[in-house]
């Protein structure tokens, strides 16, 4: 009986160690990441628009 109890305690301890150490993002971190992604997307779009404008100007000349 004692070995079974010790085995169960050991299994419980091991299971809490592996499931209790998750690194979860806070809401603030998620918002900050979304803002950075949006800023990057805006910059990429602005670069693309600039390239298209340069191409049109070259075609007109």
C-alpha positions in Angstrom: 0.0 0.0 0.0 2.8 2.4 0.9 4.6 1.8 -2.5 1.4 2.5 -4.4 0.9 5.7 -2.5 4.5 6.8 -3.1 4.1 6.0 -6.8 1.0 8.1 -7.0 2.7 11.0 -5.2 5.6 10.7 -7.6 3.4 10.7 -10.7 1.4 13.7 -9.4 4.7 15.6 -8.7 6.0 14.8 -12.2 2.8 15.8 -13.9 2.6 19.2 -12.1 6.2 19.9 -13.0 5.6 19.4 -16.7 2.2 21.1 -17.0 2.8 24.0 -14.5 5.7 25.7 -16.3 3.9 27.1 -19.4 4.9 30.5 -20.6 1.8 32.3 -21.6 1.6 35.7 -23.2 -0.2 38.4 -21.3 -2.9 40.6 -23.1 -0.4 43.5 -23.2 2.2 41.3 -25.0 -0.4 40.1 -27.5 -1.5 43.7 -28.2 2.1 44.9 -28.6 2.8 42.0 -31.1 -0.3 42.9 -33.1 0.6 46.5 -33.3 4.1 45.7 -34.5 2.7 43.3 -37.1 0.4 46.0 -38.3 3.2 48.5 -38.5 5.3 46.1 -40.5 2.4 45.4 -42.9 1.9 49.2 -43.4 5.6 49.7 -44.1 5.6 46.8 -46.6 2.5 48.3 -48.4 4.1 51.7 -48.5 7.2 50.3 -50.1 5.1 48.5 -52.7 3.2 51.6 -53.5 6.4 53.6 -53.8 7.8 51.0 -56.2 4.6 51.1 -58.4 4.8 54.9 -58.5 8.4 54.8 -59.5 7.6 52.3 -62.3 4.7 54.6 -63.6 7.0 57.6 -63.5 9.6 55.7 -65.5 7.0 54.6 -68.1 5.8 58.2 -68.5 9.3 59.5 -69.1 
